[in-house]
Amino acid sequence: MTTVKRKSKQLGQILIELGLITPEQLDAALAEHQKTPKALGRVLIDLGMIKEADLVRALAEQVGLEFVDLNDTQIDPASTALLPEALARRYRALPIGERDGKLLVAMSDPANVYALDDIRTITGREVQPVVATSADVEQAIQKFAGLDSQVEQLAAEAAEGSEGEELDLEAALEDAPIVKLVNAIMTQAVAERASDVHIEPGERDVRIRFRVDGVLHEPMRPQPKNLQGGLISRLKVMADLNIAEKRVPQDGRISMKVGTRQLDMRVATLPTVHGEKVVIRVLDKSNAMLALADLGFLEDSYDRFATAFSKPYGAILVTGPTGSGKSTTMYSTLNILNEESKNIITVEDPVEYRMAGVNQIQVNPKAGLTFASALRSILRADPDIVLIGEIRDKETATIAIEAALTGHLVLSSLHTNDAPSAISRLVEMDVETFLVASSIDAVVAQRLARILCDKCKQPYAPDEAELRAAGYTEDSWADIGEVFRAPDNRIAKNDCKACSGTGYRGRIGLYEVMLRSEEIERLTVERASADAIRAVAIRQGMTTLREDGLAKVRAGITSIEEVARVVK
């Protein structure tokens, strides 16, 4: 195939014509480009002027090829099946359909003539390359590499091999279809960005559900009942659990490579009337490596939080319900504090993410290693920073607070609905009020809200009744104007490929940060109610969870319905 290059147009000129940058921005980027060996496109991305997709679009224009956004493109599964997954990954190329008798192949590097020749030979078709971003091609390969049909086929093979009976435990260890089925299910879970996988035995079948962006959905039809024993036994073997014990809950861990990613998975079994239910928490280490500033803090809330964790001592509590991202916030804070000069020790149950340079302790109640006993020991190990996975009782709370008062920075989590309630919760644990008042430097309450899909979100102007129902005051909605929401699937089917028709893709944190003050200290000693402490905190500048959510609604990040769902 002959590629026609347009020598007459420079990259900067094309970006200006496409309306992606201004001439002034180009001049600034060129000035920076002179100081660094980086390509102009990379400089523009680093300066935040364009995104990778914009650069690839412009480069495609420069060489006379078509750019495609794979999130917006209808991909033909029959075409994707023409190229083996291994080759698709090697060449970062994926057949996506046909045009004028030629096979359309999306590639991140269309100049790779060897790849084009191989694809032409393997498929026996004439090839028409189109350009897509590397990330989009990788995601499409994950999604369209035949995972759905692979799971169905493997399930059928495994069910047929069991001859109408549940697979026995020994067979599950060696049975190839069951092993491949478990691997395929986990690969599909990772491809769909699932945080949890639920395998739930029913009376007549086994249901498999994924939790994506905090919401459970069923990506495949229920599997035959006779697969139950093999599926669960295989997972228990991988997690090093007792496969013969089905009467009590068990917990384990799996380390597994999916594609190019090494993942840790936390496995919990629970006996039910129809057999053992298994829940697998997918622990993606990249989440723990997120920059704290990227989690969703408003500028003022981040500055308030930073004043607390920048101190050499004191206690910082992160509160919220299960699954609200507390661990991610604490790990991201540790990433900032993790320096050679600091001795950081954590006590966790379980240790979710392993961090270099941090001494992490897994509690083991059976061996007598509880949060409280571990804390007593590590305070004799000269720590600078202590992270406690969760404060669950008076003993742990008292030791943590005393550690904060004796020159240590202590981070921990607590289950409360908002920041002021954390003070009341500690007082209810019978911790001395004067200790609580003088040790707690900051309380961060948080929730996770789903982010609206950029490809299919719809603008609209909410009416007063809707805003009032969502819990907003007249002051807060006075200037709200037009915002965005997800497409209403009850009215019309949403066929968006980017978000699988949910209207949302990814999650962002909602935060309220309460700092210690003399007035809050006094109210704590007086055992004042959480409402009284809350009123003072708001007067002193605390942005509430609902206000934080509304700010993100105004910014077009999430929807009023989503904020109302997560902030009660």
RODO-2510 file (C-alpha; in nm, 4 decimals, decimal comma):
residues 568
     n   res          X          Y          Z
     1     m     0,0000     0,0000     0,0000
     2     t     0,1281     0,3512    -0,0844
     3     t     0,1018     0,6223     0,1806
     4     v     0,0663     0,9802     0,0585
     5     k     0,2468     1,2224     0,2884
     6     r     0,1615     1,5899     0,3032
     7     k     0,4941     1,7688     0,3315
     8     s     0,3277     2,1069     0,2850
     9     k     0,1563     2,1072     0,6253
    10     q     0,3329     2,1059     0,9604
    11     l     0,1849     1,9446     1,2699
    12     g     0,1227     2,2777     1,4413
    13     q    -0,0606     2,4154     1,1383
    14     i    -0,2881     2,1099     1,1267
    15     l    -0,3688     2,1383     1,4991
    16     i    -0,4628     2,5040     1,4516
    17     e    -0,6839     2,4196     1,1496
    18     l    -0,8572     2,1493     1,3521
    19     g    -0,9280     2,4075     1,6241
    20     l    -0,7329     2,2111     1,8841
    21     i    -0,4837     2,4856     1,9740
    22     t    -0,4431     2,8587     1,9144
    23     p    -0,1442     3,0241     1,7403
    24     e    -0,0375     3,1649     2,0776
    25     q    -0,0358     2,8157     2,2299
    26     l     0,1703     2,6862     1,9372
    27     d     0,4276     2,9623     1,9871
    28     a     0,4560     2,8766     2,3564
    29     a     0,4945     2,5052     2,2767
    30     l     0,7594     2,5731     2,0108
    31     a     0,9557     2,7817     2,2609
    32     e     0,9433     2,4915     2,5076
    33     h     1,0261     2,2471     2,2260
    34     q     1,3578     2,4302     2,1651
    35     k     1,4642     2,3560     2,5249
    36     t     1,3946     1,9825     2,5233
    37     p     1,4629     1,6816     2,2970
    38     k     1,0938     1,5854     2,3153
    39     a     0,8840     1,5872     1,9981
    40     l     0,6492     1,8826     1,9542
    41     g     0,3450     1,6593     1,9968
    42     r     0,4701     1,5265     2,3305
    43     v     0,5444     1,8826     2,4469
    44     l     0,1878     1,9877     2,3626
    45     i     0,0516     1,6919     2,5617
    46     d     0,2798     1,7608     2,8596
    47     l     0,1656     2,1238     2,8643
    48     g    -0,1964     2,0073     2,8751
    49     m    -0,2851     2,1797     2,5464
    50     i    -0,4000     1,8635     2,3674
    51     k    -0,4768     1,5013     2,4470
    52     e    -0,3187     1,1916     2,2932
    53     a    -0,6252     1,1405     2,0724
    54     d    -0,5875     1,4954     1,9352
    55     l    -0,2222     1,4317     1,8502
    56     v    -0,2955     1,1029     1,6765
    57     r    -0,5784     1,2679     1,4807
    58     a    -0,3417     1,5409     1,3612
    59     l    -0,0638     1,2960     1,2725
    60     a    -0,3123     1,0905     1,0707
    61     e    -0,4141     1,4066     0,8859
    62     q    -0,0477     1,4835     0,8242
    63     v     0,0203     1,1514     0,6492
    64     g    -0,3139     1,1396     0,4696
    65     l    -0,4756     0,8573     0,6664
    66     e    -0,8131     0,8411     0,8376
    67     f    -0,8351     0,8717     1,2169
    68     v    -1,1009     0,6664     1,3991
    69     d    -1,2237     0,6934     1,7572
    70     l    -1,2802     0,3283     1,8495
    71     n    -1,5103     0,4297     2,1366
    72     d    -1,7423     0,5805     1,8752
    73     t    -1,7007     0,3128     1,6091
    74     q    -1,9214     0,0096     1,5507
    75     i    -1,6709    -0,2775     1,5586
    76     d    -1,7622    -0,5952     1,3723
    77     p    -1,6853    -0,9026     1,5911
    78     a    -1,6623    -1,1216     1,2801
    79     s    -1,3789    -0,9033     1,1509
    80     t    -1,1915    -0,9033     1,4835
    81     a    -1,1980    -1,2842     1,4814
    82     l    -0,9896    -1,2900     1,1591
    83     l    -0,6704    -1,1931     1,3446
    84     p    -0,5345    -1,4056     1,6336
    85     e    -0,5216    -1,2200     1,9642
    86     a    -0,1451    -1,2710     2,0029
    87     l    -0,0739    -1,0994     1,6705
    88     a    -0,3248    -0,8241     1,7407
    89     r    -0,1380    -0,7464     2,0627
    90     r     0,2058    -0,7716     1,8997
    91     y     0,1181    -0,5270     1,6216
    92     r    -0,1345    -0,3227     1,8218
    93     a    -0,3751    -0,3671     1,5346
    94     l    -0,7348    -0,4884     1,5156
    95     p    -0,9646    -0,5519     1,2181
    96     i    -1,2812    -0,3501     1,2812
    97     g    -1,4912    -0,3979     0,9664
    98     e    -1,4973    -0,3760     0,5881
    99     r    -1,5042    -0,0940     0,3364
   100     d    -1,5085    -0,1208    -0,0428
   101     g    -1,4093    -0,4875    -0,0260
   102     k    -1,1075    -0,4191     0,1976
   103     l    -1,0524    -0,5126     0,5598
   104     l    -1,0384    -0,2024     0,7807
   105     v    -0,7601    -0,2397     1,0361
   106     a    -0,7206     0,0076     1,3222
   107     m    -0,3530     0,0563     1,4061
   108     s    -0,1563     0,2775     1,6414
   109     d     0,1420     0,2581     1,4016
   110     p     0,0186     0,2372     1,0390
   111     a     0,3769     0,2846     0,9138
   112     n     0,4597    -0,0716     1,0226
   113     v     0,4689    -0,2331     0,6763
   114     y     0,5714    -0,5717     0,8207
   115     a     0,2562    -0,5779     1,0319
   116     l     0,0413    -0,4883     0,7318
   117     d     0,2019    -0,7646     0,5243
   118     d     0,1462    -1,0229     0,8014
   119     i    -0,2164    -0,9201     0,8498
   120     r    -0,2726    -0,9354     0,4738
   121     t    -0,1235    -1,2859     0,4591
   122     i    -0,3052    -1,4244     0,7658
   123     t    -0,6490    -1,2882     0,6761
   124     g    -0,6160    -1,3383     0,3005
   125     r    -0,7693    -0,9954     0,2509
   126     e    -0,6632    -0,6595     0,1121
   127     v    -0,6057    -0,4263     0,4051
   128     q    -0,6996    -0,0610     0,4527
   129     p    -0,5232     0,0843     0,7619
   130     v    -0,6842     0,3539     0,9737
   131     v    -0,5238     0,5287     1,2697
   132     a    -0,6365     0,4993     1,6351
   133     t    -0,4714     0,5774     1,9681
   134     s    -0,2616     0,3042     2,1244
   135     a    -0,4837     0,2994     2,4353
   136     d    -0,8013     0,2609     2,2287
   137     v    -0,6535    -0,0254     2,0261
   138     e    -0,5415    -0,2065     2,3436
   139     q    -0,8855    -0,1610     2,5006
   140     a    -1,0629    -0,2841     2,1876
   141     i    -0,8405    -0,5931     2,1697
   142     q    -0,9275    -0,6698     2,5331
   143     k    -1,2966    -0,6257     2,4668
   144     f    -1,3309    -0,7949     2,1278
   145     a    -1,0828    -1,0815     2,1551
   146     g    -1,3685    -1,3260     2,1761
   147     l    -1,3986    -1,3263     2,5544
   148     d    -1,7770    -1,3613     2,5663
   149     s    -1,7885    -1,6507     2,3211
   150     q    -1,4808    -1,8027     2,4855
   151     v    -1,6531    -1,8095     2,8242
   152     e    -1,9670    -1,9625     2,6753
   153     q    -1,7682    -2,2244     2,4817
   154     l    -1,5532    -2,3198     2,7804
   155     a    -1,8583    -2,3394     3,0048
   156     a    -2,0259    -2,5729     2,7559
   157     e    -1,7145    -2,7920     2,7369
   158     a    -1,6813    -2,8084     3,1140
   159     a    -2,0507    -2,8835     3,1626
   160     e    -2,0409    -3,1570     2,8974
   161     g    -1,7324    -3,3113     3,0583
   162     s    -1,9050    -3,3361     3,3956
   163     e    -2,1716    -3,5714     3,2505
   164     g    -2,4594    -3,4194     3,4428
   165     e    -2,2879    -3,4400     3,7834
   166     e    -2,0979    -3,1795     3,9767
   167     l    -1,7251    -3,1997     3,9145
   168     d    -1,5430    -3,3603     4,2054
   169     l    -1,2721    -3,1728     4,3926
   170     e    -0,9782    -3,3648     4,2487
   171     a    -1,1015    -3,3146     3,8926
   172     a    -1,1181    -2,9403     3,9466
   173     l    -0,7435    -2,9344     4,0063
   174     e    -0,6571    -3,0769     3,6675
   175     d    -0,9668    -3,0260     3,4525
   176     a    -0,8481    -2,8094     3,1616
   177     p    -1,1887    -2,6605     3,0653
   178     i    -1,2532    -2,5458     3,4241
   179     v    -0,9050    -2,3912     3,4494
   180     k    -0,9550    -2,2110     3,1179
   181     l    -1,3067    -2,1030     3,2177
   182     v    -1,1859    -1,9401     3,5402
   183     n    -0,9062    -1,7648     3,3500
   184     a    -1,1515    -1,6416     3,0850
   185     i    -1,3950    -1,5082     3,3473
   186     m    -1,1174    -1,3150     3,5222
   187     t    -0,9831    -1,1823     3,1916
   188     q    -1,3295    -1,0565     3,0987
   189     a    -1,3672    -0,8994     3,4440
   190     v    -1,0430    -0,7064     3,4005
   191     a    -1,1386    -0,6033     3,0456
   192     e    -1,4653    -0,4583     3,1781
   193     r    -1,2858    -0,2756     3,4644
   194     a    -1,4654    -0,4806     3,7321
   195     s    -1,3636    -0,4174     4,0919
   196     d    -1,5414    -0,7292     4,2213
   197     v    -1,6515    -1,0623     4,0740
   198     h    -1,9470    -1,2421     4,2380
   199     i    -2,0000    -1,6146     4,1734
   200     e    -2,3385    -1,6981     4,3240
   201     p    -2,4893    -2,0487     4,3316
   202     g    -2,8629    -2,0610     4,2784
   203     e    -3,1105    -2,3449     4,2991
   204     r    -3,0749    -2,4399     3,9306
   205     d    -2,7741    -2,2429     3,8002
   206     v    -2,4704    -2,0336     3,8916
   207     r    -2,4888    -1,6592     3,8418
   208     i    -2,1751    -1,4533     3,7642
   209     r    -2,1868    -1,0781     3,8233
   210     f    -1,9299    -0,7973     3,7937
   211     r    -1,9233    -0,4747     3,9940
   212     v    -1,8214    -0,1946     3,7567
   213     d    -1,7999     0,1652     3,8827
   214     g    -1,9719     0,0584     4,2041
   215     v    -2,2768    -0,1018     4,0361
   216     l    -2,3350    -0,4765     3,9890
   217     h    -2,4362    -0,6105     3,6481
   218     e    -2,4608    -0,9531     3,4874
   219     p    -2,2308    -0,9701     3,1818
   220     m    -2,3107    -1,3300     3,0863
   221     r    -2,6030    -1,5638     3,1177
   222     p    -2,6166    -1,7989     3,4207
   223     q    -2,3936    -2,1053     3,3981
   224     p    -2,5119    -2,4679     3,4423
   225     k    -2,5462    -2,5854     3,8026
   226     n    -2,3078    -2,8734     3,7449
   227     l    -2,0204    -2,6258     3,7005
   228     q    -2,0610    -2,4994     4,0564
   229     g    -1,8294    -2,7467     4,2302
   230     g    -1,5523    -2,7161     3,9718
   231     l    -1,5612    -2,3362     3,9517
   232     i    -1,5542    -2,2807     4,3258
   233     s    -1,2984    -2,5541     4,3933
   234     r    -1,0648    -2,4141     4,1280
   235     l    -1,0832    -2,0658     4,2839
   236     k    -1,0260    -2,2068     4,6336
   237     v    -0,7206    -2,3969     4,5119
   238     m    -0,5812    -2,0792     4,3516
   239     a    -0,6416    -1,8887     4,6774
   240     d    -0,4830    -2,1676     4,8868
   241     l    -0,8070    -2,2371     5,0759
   242     n    -0,9368    -2,5641     5,2172
   243     i    -1,1415    -2,7133     4,9344
   244     a    -1,2955    -2,9785     5,1635
   245     e    -1,4373    -2,7207     5,4074
   246     k    -1,7703    -2,5784     5,2860
   247     r    -1,9417    -2,4987     5,6159
   248     v    -1,7539    -2,1850     5,7259
   249     p    -1,6382    -1,8655     5,5483
   250     q    -1,2783    -1,8555     5,4266
   251     d    -1,0484    -1,5788     5,3039
   252     g    -0,7534    -1,6048     5,0681
   253     r    -0,5508    -1,4285     4,8044
   254     i    -0,4657    -1,4937     4,4385
   255     s    -0,1799    -1,3407     4,2396
   256     m    -0,2610    -1,3691     3,8708
   257     k    -0,1314    -1,2280     3,5436
   258     v    -0,4060    -1,1055     3,3113
   259     g    -0,2701    -0,9927     2,9773
   260     t     0,0303    -0,7768     3,0622
   261     r    -0,0951    -0,6803     3,4086
   262     q    -0,0030    -0,8516     3,7345
   263     l    -0,3027    -0,8370     3,9677
   264     d    -0,3656    -0,9340     4,3261
   265     m    -0,7123    -1,0695     4,4038
   266     r    -0,8705    -1,1066     4,7455
   267     v    -1,1037    -1,4075     4,7673
   268     a    -1,3816    -1,4554     5,0227
   269     t    -1,6160    -1,7563     5,0406
   270     l    -1,9513    -1,7576     5,2130
   271     p    -2,1689    -2,0677     5,2696
   272     t    -2,5274    -2,0230     5,1425
   273     v    -2,8244    -2,2578     5,1202
   274     h    -2,7361    -2,3383     4,7576
   275     g    -2,3615    -2,3768     4,8087
   276     e    -2,0595    -2,1518     4,8550
   277     k    -2,0718    -1,7988     4,7179
   278     v    -1,7333    -1,6563     4,6149
   279     v    -1,6517    -1,2862     4,5940
   280     i    -1,3229    -1,1825     4,4317
   281     r    -1,1950    -0,8284     4,4922
   282     v    -0,9661    -0,7245     4,2057
   283     l    -0,6816    -0,5201     4,3553
   284     d    -0,5254    -0,3139     4,0781
   285     k    -0,2000    -0,1672     4,2098
   286     s    -0,2293     0,1265     3,9696
   287     n    -0,5172     0,2530     4,1869
   288     a    -0,2854     0,2724     4,4881
   289     m    -0,0301     0,4595     4,2794
   290     l    -0,2749     0,7361     4,1866
   291     a    -0,1640     1,0894     4,2650
   292     l    -0,3656     1,2319     4,5533
   293     a    -0,4481     1,5407     4,3483
   294     d    -0,6075     1,3182     4,0789
   295     l    -0,8651     1,1588     4,3111
   296     g    -1,1146     1,4454     4,2793
   297     f    -1,0343     1,6912     4,5587
   298     l    -1,1542     2,0455     4,5011
   299     e    -0,8636     2,2887     4,5313
   300     d    -0,9719     2,4274     4,8697
   301     s    -1,0382     2,0794     5,0145
   302     y    -0,6999     1,9541     4,8917
   303     d    -0,5192     2,2504     5,0487
   304     r    -0,6966     2,1884     5,3799
   305     f    -0,6039     1,8189     5,3729
   306     a    -0,2433     1,8968     5,2758
   307     t    -0,1991     2,1209     5,5812
   308     a    -0,2866     1,8190     5,7984
   309     f    -0,0711     1,5463     5,6396
   310     s     0,2237     1,7872     5,6068
   311     k     0,2534     1,8049     5,9876
   312     p     0,5047     1,5713     6,1570
   313     y     0,2486     1,4435     6,4097
   314     g    -0,1248     1,4217     6,4732
   315     a    -0,4085     1,1923     6,3653
   316     i    -0,5911     1,2002     6,0317
   317     l    -0,9098     0,9957     5,9931
   318     v    -1,0631     0,8972     5,6590
   319     t    -1,4298     0,8027     5,6939
   320     g    -1,7025     0,6591     5,4769
   321     p    -1,8921     0,3356     5,4096
   322     t    -1,7355     0,0201     5,2672
   323     g    -1,6248     0,0711     4,9080
   324     s    -1,5996     0,4509     4,9268
   325     g    -1,2283     0,4612     4,8391
   326     k    -1,0828     0,5174     5,1867
   327     s    -0,7865     0,2834     5,1280
   328     t    -0,7015     0,4522     4,7978
   329     t    -0,6962     0,7942     4,9656
   330     m    -0,4710     0,6691     5,2461
   331     y    -0,2323     0,4889     5,0086
   332     s    -0,2150     0,7954     4,7814
   333     t    -0,1295     1,0058     5,0862
   334     l     0,1437     0,7585     5,1812
   335     n     0,2859     0,7896     4,8290
   336     i     0,3472     1,1584     4,8988
   337     l     0,4931     1,0923     5,2450
   338     n     0,7033     0,7896     5,1444
   339     e     1,0593     0,9223     5,1635
   340     e     1,3931     0,7678     5,2532
   341     s     1,4036     0,9752     5,5710
   342     k     1,0679     0,8398     5,6993
   343     n     1,0010     0,5086     5,8717
   344     i     0,6463     0,4129     5,7681
   345     i     0,4706     0,1138     5,9263
   346     t     0,1169    -0,0025     5,8481
   347     v    -0,1172    -0,2450     6,0250
   348     e    -0,3859    -0,3725     5,7879
   349     d    -0,6547    -0,6376     5,7586
   350     p    -0,5890    -0,7399     5,4901
   351     v    -0,2849    -0,5797     5,3237
   352     e    -0,4495    -0,4776     4,9966
   353     y    -0,1582    -0,3195     4,8068
   354     r     0,2098    -0,3895     4,8649
   355     m     0,4154    -0,0696     4,8623
   356     a     0,7923    -0,0411     4,8228
   357     g     0,9632     0,1310     5,1132
   358     v     0,6732     0,0698     5,3537
   359     n     0,6727    -0,1882     5,6354
   360     q     0,3302    -0,3542     5,6127
   361     i     0,1882    -0,5855     5,8804
   362     q    -0,1037    -0,8229     5,8232
   363     v    -0,3109    -0,8750     6,1373
   364     n    -0,3656    -1,2366     6,2434
   365     p    -0,6173    -1,2654     6,5298
   366     k    -0,5709    -1,6459     6,5512
   367     a    -0,2063    -1,5891     6,6370
   368     g    -0,2872    -1,3036     6,8730
   369     l    -0,1739    -1,0313     6,6309
   370     t    -0,4587    -0,7789     6,6503
   371     f    -0,4626    -0,4107     6,5583
   372     a    -0,4029    -0,3176     6,9235
   373     s    -0,1195    -0,5668     6,9889
   374     a     0,0526    -0,4803     6,6604
   375     l     0,0270    -0,1093     6,7408
   376     r     0,1938    -0,1559     7,0787
   377     s     0,4840    -0,3342     6,9106
   378     i     0,5377    -0,0971     6,6200
   379     l     0,5460     0,2057     6,8487
   380     r     0,8662     0,0520     6,9882
   381     a     1,0072     0,0220     6,6325
   382     d     1,0770     0,3954     6,5939
   383     p     0,8062     0,4825     6,3359
   384     d     0,7562     0,8311     6,1909
   385     i     0,4258     0,7528     6,0208
   386     v     0,1739     0,4855     6,1202
   387     l    -0,1190     0,3722     5,9055
   388     i    -0,3930     0,1712     6,0797
   389     g    -0,6291     0,0006     5,8374
   390     e    -0,9354     0,0614     6,0536
   391     i    -1,0176     0,1727     6,4073
   392     r    -1,2665    -0,0857     6,5339
   393     d    -1,2550    -0,0652     6,9139
   394     k    -1,1622     0,1503     7,2115
   395     e    -0,8234    -0,0125     7,2645
   396     t    -0,7057     0,0498     6,9069
   397     a    -0,8465     0,4039     6,9099
   398     t    -0,6741     0,4925     7,2385
   399     i    -0,3329     0,3621     7,1301
   400     a    -0,3637     0,5406     6,7913
   401     i    -0,4533     0,8700     6,9561
   402     e    -0,1757     0,8406     7,2131
   403     a     0,0675     0,7714     6,9264
   404     a    -0,0499     1,0916     6,7560
   405     l     0,0123     1,2844     7,0782
   406     t     0,3648     1,1480     7,1191
   407     g     0,5135     1,2696     6,7920
   408     h     0,3799     1,0283     6,5280
   409     l     0,1671     1,1013     6,2207
   410     v    -0,1219     0,8523     6,2306
   411     l    -0,3568     0,7748     5,9410
   412     s    -0,6590     0,5539     5,9888
   413     s    -1,0119     0,4884     5,8663
   414     l    -1,3455     0,4832     6,0448
   415     h    -1,6977     0,3921     5,9339
   416     t    -1,9090     0,7082     5,9715
   417     n    -2,1390     0,8933     5,7352
   418     d    -1,9647     1,2315     5,7512
   419     a    -1,6596     1,4025     5,9002
   420     p    -1,8134     1,5482     6,2203
   421     s    -1,9638     1,2096     6,3127
   422     a    -1,6103     1,0672     6,3461
   423     i    -1,5589     1,2778     6,6605
   424     s    -1,8853     1,1523     6,8110
   425     r    -1,7974     0,7928     6,7174
   426     l    -1,4650     0,8058     6,9045
   427     v    -1,6338     0,9596     7,2096
   428     e    -1,8964     0,6816     7,1970
   429     m    -1,6078     0,4301     7,2075
   430     d    -1,5277     0,5760     7,5515
   431     v    -1,2055     0,7384     7,4372
   432     e    -1,1294     1,0333     7,6660
   433     t    -1,2692     1,3498     7,5117
   434     f    -0,9588     1,5570     7,5887
   435     l    -0,7465     1,3004     7,3987
   436     v    -0,9770     1,3134     7,0959
   437     a    -0,9892     1,6943     7,1019
   438     s    -0,6122     1,7414     7,1121
   439     s    -0,5058     1,4639     6,8706
   440     i    -0,7383     1,4703     6,5677
   441     d    -0,5935     1,7180     6,3162
   442     a    -0,8292     1,6379     6,0270
   443     v    -1,1208     1,4168     5,9321
   444     v    -1,1843     1,3430     5,5635
   445     a    -1,5255     1,2011     5,4700
   446     q    -1,5654     1,0656     5,1200
   447     r    -1,7860     0,8907     4,8660
   448     l    -1,7297     0,7648     4,5116
   449     a    -1,9568     0,9006     4,2371
   450     r    -1,9650     0,7695     3,8827
   451     i    -1,8257     0,9957     3,6084
   452     l    -2,0545     1,0748     3,3159
   453     c    -1,9445     0,9200     2,9875
   454     d    -1,8013     1,1961     2,7663
   455     k    -1,9327     1,0222     2,4561
   456     c    -2,3030     1,0032     2,5435
   457     k    -2,3810     1,2456     2,8285
   458     q    -2,6712     1,4762     2,7495
   459     p    -2,7181     1,8445     2,8442
   460     y    -3,0387     1,9509     3,0180
   461     a    -3,1730     2,2132     3,2573
   462     p    -3,3079     2,0582     3,5826
   463     d    -3,6258     2,2052     3,7259
   464     e    -3,6763     2,3245     4,0819
   465     a    -3,8683     2,0139     4,1907
   466     e    -3,5861     1,7854     4,0755
   467     l    -3,3224     1,9925     4,2538
   468     r    -3,5290     2,0057     4,5714
   469     a    -3,5821     1,6276     4,5583
   470     a    -3,2053     1,5834     4,5280
   471     g    -3,1630     1,7798     4,8513
   472     y    -3,0244     2,1076     4,7215
   473     t    -3,1074     2,4398     4,8856
   474     e    -3,2303     2,7413     4,6914
   475     d    -2,8953     2,9147     4,7391
   476     s    -2,7062     2,6249     4,5821
   477     w    -2,9257     2,5933     4,2715
   478     a    -2,9727     2,9642     4,1996
   479     d    -2,7045     2,9706     3,9283
   480     i    -2,6839     2,6042     3,8317
   481     g    -2,8090     2,6576     3,4735
   482     e    -2,7579     2,3721     3,2260
   483     v    -2,5847     2,0536     3,3414
   484     f    -2,5394     1,6993     3,2064
   485     r    -2,6978     1,3633     3,2760
   486     a    -2,6719     1,0070     3,1479
   487     p    -2,9035     0,8952     2,8651
   488     d    -3,2306     0,7549     2,9974
   489     n    -3,2242     0,3869     2,8993
   490     r    -3,5928     0,3571     2,9876
   491     i    -3,6783     0,5857     2,6960
   492     a    -3,4250     0,4838     2,4334
   493     k    -3,1537     0,2188     2,4294
   494     n    -2,8088     0,3645     2,4830
   495     d    -2,5688     0,1910     2,2431
   496     c    -2,2585     0,3838     2,3517
   497     k    -1,9543     0,1554     2,3186
   498     a    -1,7344     0,3633     2,5483
   499     c    -1,9490     0,2989     2,8585
   500     s    -2,1312    -0,0208     2,7502
   501     g    -2,4605     0,1694     2,7560
   502     t    -2,4464     0,2644     3,1265
   503     g    -2,3965     0,6374     3,0728
   504     y    -2,1013     0,6382     3,3136
   505     r    -1,7353     0,5458     3,2894
   506     g    -1,4995     0,5659     3,5879
   507     r    -1,5486     0,7175     3,9333
   508     i    -1,4386     1,0301     4,1157
   509     g    -1,4218     1,1116     4,4850
   510     l    -1,6518     1,3495     4,6725
   511     y    -1,4829     1,4898     4,9825
   512     e    -1,5416     1,6989     5,2913
   513     v    -1,2370     1,7941     5,4992
   514     m    -1,2850     1,9065     5,8594
   515     l    -0,9822     2,0583     6,0322
   516     r    -0,9273     2,0903     6,4061
   517     s    -0,9923     2,4319     6,5596
   518     e    -1,0201     2,5671     6,9136
   519     e    -1,3982     2,5804     6,8876
   520     i    -1,4234     2,2192     6,7627
   521     e    -1,1865     2,1111     7,0421
   522     r    -1,4120     2,2783     7,2981
   523     l    -1,7260     2,1133     7,1534
   524     t    -1,5505     1,7749     7,1604
   525     v    -1,4629     1,8081     7,5285
   526     e    -1,8225     1,9142     7,5987
   527     r    -1,9497     1,6007     7,4151
   528     a    -2,1479     1,8170     7,1715
   529     s    -2,3550     1,6480     6,9012
   530     a    -2,2236     1,5833     6,5511
   531     d    -2,4728     1,8406     6,4178
   532     a    -2,3274     2,1103     6,6426
   533     i    -1,9723     2,0254     6,5334
   534     r    -2,0866     2,0180     6,1714
   535     a    -2,2362     2,3689     6,1938
   536     v    -1,9084     2,5077     6,3274
   537     a    -1,7002     2,3223     6,0651
   538     i    -1,9148     2,4632     5,7825
   539     r    -1,8847     2,8127     5,9264
   540     q    -1,5071     2,7656     5,9317
   541     g    -1,4922     2,6778     5,5628
   542     m    -1,5642     2,3054     5,5302
   543     t    -1,7185     2,2079     5,1958
   544     t    -1,9790     1,9363     5,2580
   545     l    -2,0073     1,6171     5,0549
   546     r    -2,3221     1,7458     4,8869
   547     e    -2,1633     2,0817     4,8008
   548     d    -1,8582     1,9018     4,6636
   549     g    -2,0886     1,6866     4,4509
   550     l    -2,2788     1,9884     4,3212
   551     a    -1,9496     2,1533     4,2210
   552     k    -1,8707     1,8437     4,0124
   553     v    -2,2227     1,8519     3,8652
   554     r    -2,1635     2,2119     3,7586
   555     a    -1,8307     2,1083     3,6043
   556     g    -2,0062     1,8418     3,3934
   557     i    -1,8213     1,5553     3,5658
   558     t    -2,1166     1,3739     3,7210
   559     s    -2,4952     1,4030     3,7396
   560     i    -2,7439     1,5281     3,9985
   561     e    -2,8958     1,1791     4,0147
   562     e    -2,5574     1,0219     4,0889
   563     v    -2,4737     1,2684     4,3667
   564     a    -2,8191     1,2123     4,5188
   565     r    -2,7557     0,8353     4,5015
   566     v    -2,4269     0,8388     4,6924
   567     v    -2,4848     1,1304     4,9340
   568     k    -2,7870     1,0704     5,1522
***
